[in-house]
Amino acid sequence: MRRKLAALCSLALMATLAAFTSSRVVKADAPTIQITGPSGTVFVSQFPYNTSIQLTISDGEGQLDHVNGLSISVDDGNGSAQLYSNINAFAQQGQDGPIECSQQFATSYPTGSCSVSAGVGTIGLPWAVPHAGSYTVTVSAKHQNDLGEDEEVATFQLVAVEYPAPPAIANAFINATPSLKSLNAKKRGCIISQIAQRAQDPNNYGPRPGPYNTPAIQSDVLAIAASGCAQ
């Protein structure tokens, strides 16, 4: 009888521990974040450069209104800067209405964009890129409900934001100059190649990442073209 009672007590204790353990591991589903832009290498004529960070957010439970605390930061390699923090972009319209972009978002970020389609939220927020370089964009958001809180962090490497390089400036100048635009591909390639070689010396057109001496590049293009471009 004592053994049977001890076994029953042991089973009861195991059940209690199992219930306690399961209640501790149940959490909210983390939202899914995808940073869609900007991407690749972006060439610009001046800084600060105004662009927009674009991202999509979805929720495994279909509860975008439970996604909150959206934060965005950028790192140029010299330290991280917080652009946005604790944004609540989505809200349910009425007790049983659809989930749409919140009025709070529209009021707080009038130059931003927000939309919801098929349970996926799309957000765009302005970013003034201060200088040329490579940037890492990090976005985080939380899902909170009665089961707890979970957080998702997405990191995206923006390869570079740069001024146009001397060969690109030379090519654009050739395209914009009627007397040069008709050059055959071989001669055009020869001119651009010589500009690229000269650009290796920062004393010619300026150091990387720019801005570069456009008049000097254009002058050299005309001189090289007039000389017949002998490599």
C-alpha positions in Angstrom: 0.0 0.0 0.0 2.8 2.4 0.9 4.6 1.5 -2.5 1.3 2.2 -4.4 0.8 5.5 -2.6 4.4 6.5 -3.2 4.0 5.7 -6.9 0.9 7.8 -7.1 2.6 10.7 -5.3 5.5 10.4 -7.7 3.3 10.5 -10.8 1.4 13.5 -9.4 4.6 15.3 -8.8 5.9 14.5 -12.3 2.6 15.8 -13.8 2.9 19.0 -11.8 6.5 19.5 -13.0 5.5 18.8 -16.6 2.7 21.3 -16.4 4.9 23.9 -14.9 7.7 23.3 -17.5 5.3 23.5 -20.4 3.9 26.7 -19.2 7.3 28.2 -19.0 8.4 27.4 -22.6 5.2 28.5 -24.3 5.8 31.9 -25.9 4.4 34.2 -28.5 5.5 33.5 -32.1 8.2 35.8 -33.3 7.3 38.0 -36.2 9.1 37.4 -39.5 11.0 40.5 -40.8 12.5 40.9 -44.2 14.5 44.0 -45.2 13.9 44.6 -48.9 15.8 47.9 -49.5 17.9 49.7 -50.2 20.1 47.0 -51.6 23.4 46.6 -53.5 25.7 49.4 -54.3 24.0 52.8 -54.6 25.8 55.6 -56.4 24.8 59.1 -55.5 25.9 62.6 -56.4 25.8 64.2 -53.0 25.4 63.6 -49.2 23.3 63.5 -47.2 21.5 61.1 -49.5 17.8 60.7 -48.9 16.4 57.2 -49.3 13.9 54.9 -47.6 14.4 51.7 -45.6 11.8 49.2 -46.8 10.7 46.1 -44.9 8.0 43.6 -44.6 6.6 42.0 -41.4 4.4 39.0 -41.1 3.1 37.1 -38.0 2.7 33.3 -37.7 -0.5 33.8 -35.8 -1.9 36.3 -38.2 -1.9 38.9 -35.5 0.0 41.9 -36.9 -1.7 44.1 -34.2 0.3 42.2 -31.6 3.6 43.1 -33.3 5.1 46.1 -31.7 8.3 47.7 -30.6 9.6 48.0 -34.1 13.2 49.5 -34.0 15.7 50.3 -36.8 19.4 51.1 -36.4 22.3 51.5 -38.8 26.0 50.9 -38.3 28.6 52.4 -40.6 31.5 50.5 -39.0 32.2 53.2 -36.5 29.2 52.7 -34.2 25.5 52.0 -34.3 22.9 54.8 -34.6 19.3 54.4 -33.7 17.0 55.7 -36.4 13.6 54.6 -35.0 12.5 52.9 -31.8 9.3 51.4 -30.3 7.0 51.9 -33.4 3.6 50.3 -33.2 2.6 50.3 -36.8 -0.5 48.1 -36.8 -3.9 48.1 -35.1 -7.2 46.2 -35.3 -10.0 48.4 -36.5 -12.8 47.9 -34.0 -13.5 44.8 -32.0 -13.7 42.4 -35.0 -12.5 44.6 -37.8 -9.5 44.1 -40.1 -5.9 44.7 -39.0 -4.5 47.8 -40.7 -1.8 50.4 -40.4 -2.3 52.4 -37.2 -3.3 56.0 -37.0 -0.4 56.5 -34.6 2.0 55.5 -37.4 0.5 57.9 -39.9 0.6 60.7 -37.4 4.1 60.1 -36.1 5.7 59.3 -39.4 3.9 61.4 -42.1 6.7 60.9 -44.6 6.8 57.1 -44.1 4.6 54.5 -45.8 2.6 51.6 -44.5 0.2 49.0 -46.0 -1.2 45.6 -45.1 -2.1 42.9 -47.6 -2.9 39.3 -47.0 -1.6 39.5 -43.5 1.8 41.0 -44.5 2.7 44.5 -43.4 4.9 46.6 -45.7 6.7 49.6 -44.1 8.9 52.3 -45.5 10.7 54.9 -43.4 13.0 57.7 -44.5 16.8 57.5 -44.0 19.2 60.3 -44.7 22.5 58.6 -45.4 25.1 61.0 -43.9 28.2 60.0 -45.9 29.7 57.5 -48.3 30.5 54.0 -46.9 29.1 50.6 -46.1 26.2 50.3 -43.7 24.5 47.5 -41.8 20.8 47.9 -41.2 19.2 46.1 -38.3 15.5 45.8 -37.6 13.9 44.3 -34.6 10.2 43.8 -33.6 8.3 42.0 -30.8 5.2 39.9 -30.7 3.3 40.1 -27.4 0.2 38.2 -26.4 -1.2 36.4 -23.4 1.4 33.7 -23.8 4.4 36.0 -23.5 6.8 37.9 -25.7 9.1 36.9 -28.5 11.5 39.1 -30.5 12.9 38.8 -34.0 16.0 40.6 -35.3 16.9 41.0 -38.9 20.2 42.3 -40.2 20.9 43.4 -43.7 24.2 44.5 -45.2 23.9 47.5 -47.5 27.0 47.0 -49.6 27.9 50.6 -50.2 26.7 54.1 -50.8 29.2 55.9 -52.9 29.8 58.7 -55.3 30.1 57.6 -59.0 33.6 56.4 -59.7 35.7 58.2 -62.4 35.1 55.5 -65.1 31.4 55.9 -64.5 31.7 59.7 -64.8 33.7 59.3 -68.0 31.1 56.9 -69.5 28.2 59.2 -68.6 30.1 62.2 -70.2 30.7 60.2 -73.4 27.0 59.3 -73.6 26.0 63.0 -73.1 28.5 64.3 -75.7 27.3 63.9 -79.3 30.8 63.9 -80.8 31.8 61.1 -78.4 28.6 59.1 -78.2 29.2 57.6 -81.7 32.6 56.2 -80.8 33.0 52.5 -81.4 33.0 50.1 -78.4 36.8 49.5 -78.6 37.7 53.2 -78.5 35.2 53.9 -75.8 36.6 51.0 -73.7 40.1 52.4 -74.3 39.2 55.8 -73.0 37.4 54.5 -69.9 40.3 52.1 -69.2 42.8 55.0 -69.2 40.6 57.1 -66.9 40.4 54.1 -64.5 44.2 53.9 -64.6 44.6 57.6 -63.9 42.1 57.4 -61.0 44.4 55.1 -59.1 46.5 58.2 -58.3 44.3 60.3 -56.0 46.2 63.4 -57.1 44.4 63.2 -60.5 40.7 63.1 -59.6 40.6 63.0 -55.8 40.7 60.2 -53.2 38.1 57.5 -52.7 35.2 57.5 -52.0 34.8 60.9 -53.7 33.4 63.3 -54.7 35.7 63.3 -57.7 36.9 66.1 -59.9 34.4 65.8 -62.7 35.8 68.7 -64.9 39.2 67.1 -64.8 37.8 63.7 -65.8 35.8 65.2 -68.7 38.9 67.2 -69.8 41.0 64.0 -69.9 38.2 62.1 -71.8 38.4 64.8 -74.5 42.2 64.7 -74.6 42.4 60.9 -74.7 39.7 60.8 -77.5 41.5 63.4 -79.5 44.8 61.6 -79.2 43.3 58.4 -80.7 43.6 56.6 -77.4 46.8 54.7 -77.8 47.2 52.4 -74.9 
